[in-house]
Every structure is written in structure tokens, then in C-alpha cells.
Amino acid sequence: MSDLHSPPAAVPAGSATGRSNLASRVASALVLAPLAIAIAYVGGWPFILFWAVAAVGIFWEWTTLVAGTAGRFVFFAGAGPLVIATVLAGLHRPLAATLIIAVGAVGAAAFAPTRQRPWIAVGVIYAGATLLGPVVLRTDAEWGFVAVMLLFAVVWATDVFAYFVGRAVGGPKLWAQVSPNKTWSGAVAGIVAATLAAVALAGTMTRTSLFAIAAVAIFLSIAAQLGDLFESAVKRRFGAKDAGQLIPGHGGLMDRLDGFLFAAAAAALFGSMRENMEAAARGLLAW
């Protein structure tokens, strides 16, 4: 989820630049959203490889942000475990994939300068969550596709309504020191919209407790917004406006997926705790 609660202070919402930026975001979303849904529907290796590419791309952006061009060797040290984890996830060994990412975080950090080691370790785990969160959920043959769709609905509804309501209503800032454009009005609107979207989706695709789904949606919407704030804090720490320039209007992969990967990781962890890693989607949705 990108920094959408309101436009950057330097670019007025009504300006030509602001309108152009919004148009770029909409155009990018119209391309990426159907692609993500189609790959989620197909599942299997196409889905796993899609998120593996996203994970490696995010780790590239992270190392560039943290270490600049000097971090290229560190990137390969961290990308290796992500590739191995991809293979293990495809072989239905999510626990082994998780352990490889944890070990890879320590290993990649060992190649970094001392002051950057904690950041590199966190970066491997951050990228690993991009891979394992959605993949663990989609592995469940019965509930996996619905779980991923619910995740999309929650994150996208949170993102869109937080942006428009935050811009229209304004009010107290959510965390001004980290992201001065985010407001409490946007955050609450995002949670409400996410809850309604999740309940509507679950009501058409599953037979489960809609009250429980509403609670899950609130939990995931908050997780998505925490992911957004976390990425904003990292960018502020390293003096960057965007993590990259890959996606027009959105910046980099980190800018686009920050909220999603936090929500996906939270959903996979919660579902695994209720059931197990092979049935995480059931654990998330079956009430």
C-alpha cells in the first residue's frame, strides 16, 4: 500500500502534477490488479514465481535504499536464500522455507558493514514475508484463492478510502513524525471500507461467520496500515521519497506492496496458529 492518505505536501492535490500523478496511479492499478487476480486464480508455480520476483525486487530496493550501490554484493547474498525458499515453498515445505529465510537474514547481514547489518537482516525477512505470506495462504486448495482475494479486498479498500477520505476530511495526523500526510480520518475510513469489502466478498464466496470475517478484516486493515507506516519510517530514515521508480505513480515495489506484505504475513501467521501452515487459509476464514 503506497503513501496514499493525502498527496505529498510539495504537490497540491488540485495541481496539474497532482492530477497527473493520480492518473498514473489509476492506470497502474488497472493493469496490476487484474494481473494479480488472474495469477492468484491460477495458483501453483505461476503464483509462487510471481511473488518470488516481487520478493527479490523488494530486497533489491531495500539494499539500494540502505547501502546504495555498495550493497550489490549483499543483495546477492540475501537473494540466494529467497530463491531457495521459493523452491521449498513450491515443494510444499513452508516451514523449511521460513527457516531458510531466517538463516539467510543472518548470513546476508554478515556480508554487510557492521552498521548496516541489522538493516540487511530485516530486509531479508521483509522480502521473505512478501514471498511466504501470500504463498502460504494460497497453498490451501479449498480456501486459498478466497483468502488471497479477501486479502486483496482488504488492502485495496484500505488504501483507496484512506487516500480519498484523508484528503477530503483531513484532521489530526496519524503519525506526523513519520508520515505527515496520513490522517486518523483516513485510517478509520480505510478500516471501515476494508471491513465492508471483506464481508461482501465472504458473503458471496464462502459460508462462514461474517462477524468473524469483519473482525479479521479490521485486524488485517490495521496490519496493512502499520506496514505503510513502517515503510514510510524506513524511507524517512534513509532520506528517500520513494523506494524505487518501477511503477508509474506508485514508486517502487516497496511503495506498492508495503501494506500488503504486512497484511499477508499477519494473515498467514494467524491462520497457521489456528490450523497449520498447510491450512493457513482455512484457519483465517473457517469460523
N, C-alpha and C positions, 0 to 999 in steps of 0.2 A: 504494500500500500504506500503510495507516494505521499509527499507532504501536501495534502490537498485541502486542509481545513480552510485556508484562505490563500490568495495569491501572494507571492513574495512582496515584501514592502516596497522594493525598488521598482516593481512593475504594477501600476494601478490596474485593478480589475477591468475598468472600462476602457483602458488604453488599447491602441491597435496591437501592441506587443502582447498585452494580456489576452486579448481575444484570439490572436494567432496561436498563443501557447495552449489555450483551452481547446482550440480546433485541432491542434496536433495531438493532444491527449485523447480526444474523442476518436480521431481517426486511428490512432494506435490501438485503442481499446477495441474498436470494431474489427480489427484484424486479429488481435491476440486472443480475445475472449472466445470466439468460435473455434480457433485452433486448439486452445486449451481444453475446451469441452469435448471436441472431437477426439483428441488423444486420450482424454480420460475415459471416454466411451470405449475406445479400442482396448485400452489397458495393456497388460503384458509388457513385453520388451519395448515397444514404442513409447509407452508411458514412462517406463523406467529410464530409458535413454534420454527422453525429453527433460526429465528432472535432473539427470546426471549432468547434462550440458549446462543447465541452469546453475547447478551447484558449482561446477568448475568455473563458470563465468563469474559467479559471485565471489569465489575465492580469488580470482584474478583481480577483480575490482578492489577487494579488501586489501590484498597485498600492495597494490598500486597506491591505494589511499594511505596505508600505514608506512610503507617503506619506499615508495616511488620506484624508479627503475632499478634500484639496488635490490629490490625484493623479488626479482625474477627467478633466481635460484631457489629461494624459499618457496615460491609458487609451485615449482615442480616437486619439491619435497612434500608439499601438502596435497597437491593434485593426485599424486600416486595413490595414497590411501583412499581418496574419493573414488578413483577408478576401481580399485579392488572392492570397495564397499558396494559399488554398483553391481559388480558381478555376483557378489554374495547375496545381495538383495534379489537379483534376478533368479538365483537358485533357491529362493525362499529360506534364506538364513539371515533374517533381520537382526538377530542378536549378535551374530558374528560380525555383521556389517557395522553395527553400533560400536563394538569393541575395536574394530579396525580404525574407525574414525577417532575414537578416544586415544588410541596408541599413536595414530598419525598426527594428532594435535601436539602431542609431546615431542614426537620425532621432528616435525617441521619446525617447532619452536627452537629446537636445539641448533638449527642452522642459521637462526636469526641473531642479530646483535642483541646483547643482553637486555637493553631497554625495550626492545620490540618483542621479546619472547612471549610475554603474556598476551599481547595483541594478536600475534600469529596463532597461538594455541586457540584463542577464542574464535579467530577467523575460520579455522578448520572445522570447529564444532558448528559454527554459524552456517557454513556452507553445507556441512553434513546434514543439518536439520532440513535444509532445502531439499535434499535428496530423500532422506528417510521419512520425514513427516508424511508427505503425500503417498509415497510408495507403500509404507506400512498400512495406511488406510485402504489403498486400492487393492492390496493383496487379497482381501476378503472377497471371495467370489460372489456372495449373496448381497452383501451390504456395501461393498467397496465403492462402486460407482455413485451410489446415493450419498455416501459420506463425502466424497470429493465434491459432488455438486452442492451439497449443503455448505461445505467449506467455501466454495466459490461464492455462493449466495451471501453468506455472512460477511465475508471480506469485502466484496464489491459493494454491497449495500452500505456497509460501514463507511467505506471510502467515499462513495458518491454523496451520501447525505451529510456526512461530516463536512465535506467541502462546501456544498451549496448552502446548508443551514448556517455553518460557521461564518461564511462570507456575508450572508443576508442579515443574520441576527447579531453577530459579534458578541460582545460581552467579555466577562473575565477570561483571562488566558489560562490554558490548561497547565502549561509549564513554560513560562516565558523565557527562563534562562536557557532552555534547550531548544525550544521551537516557538518563537514569539507569535507565529501565525495561527496556532491551534487554540481553539476556544472550548470552554465547557459546553456551550450550546451545541457546537458541532459534535463533540464527543457523545453527548446524550442522544442527539438526533441519530447518530450512527448506530448506537446500541438499539434504539427503538426500531429503526429501519431493518437492521440485521435480524432482530427477533421476528418481525412480521414476515420477512422474506423466508426465514428458516421454517417457520410454522406453515406458511403457504406451500413451500416445497415439500416438506414432510407429509403434509396432508394429502398431497397428490401422488406421492411416490412410495409411501410406507404406511404400515399400520402400527403405530406406536403412540406413546403418550405425547400429545402436543404440548402439554405443560412442561414435561421434561425436556422436550426439544427447545422450548423457549428458554429454559434455564441454561441449556448447553449453548445456545446462540449468544446469550448475554456473556457467558464465560469466554467464548471464542472471540466475540467482538472486542472485549476488553483486552484479550491477548493480542489481537491484531493491532490495537492502538498502542499497546506497550511496545510492540515490535517497531512501529512507526517512530515512537519517541526514542527508542534505543538507537535506531539508525541515525536519527537526527543528532543525537548526542555524539555519536562516533564522528559524523561529518563535522560537527562543530569543533570537536577535539582536534581534528586534523585540518581545519580551515578550508573545507570544501563545501561548495553549494550542492553539487550533485556527485554521486559516486561514479558516474560514467556518462556517456553520451550515446549509448546504443539505441535507446528507444525514443523517438521524437516526442517531445512534450513531457516525457517522464524521467529523462536522465538515463541512469544505468539499470542493470538488473536489480541491484540492491534497492534502488529507489522504487522500483515497481513491486518487488516481492517482499519488502521488509515486514509488512503486516501479515502477509500470507504465510511466510515461513514460521513466524511465531505462533500463529493460529494453528497451522498444520502440526507443528511439533506438540503443541498443547493438546490437540485433539488425539493424536496418535498415542501420546503418553497416558492421557486419561482413559482412552479406550482399552489400551493394553493393561492398565491397572484393573479395570473391571473384568476383562476377559484374559487375553494374552496377545502377543504381538502378531500372531497369525489371524486373530479375530478382533483386531482393534476397532474396525468399523462397526462391528456388531456391538462391541462394548460402548461405543459412542452413541449409537442410535436405538438399540433394542431396550425398551423400558416396559 
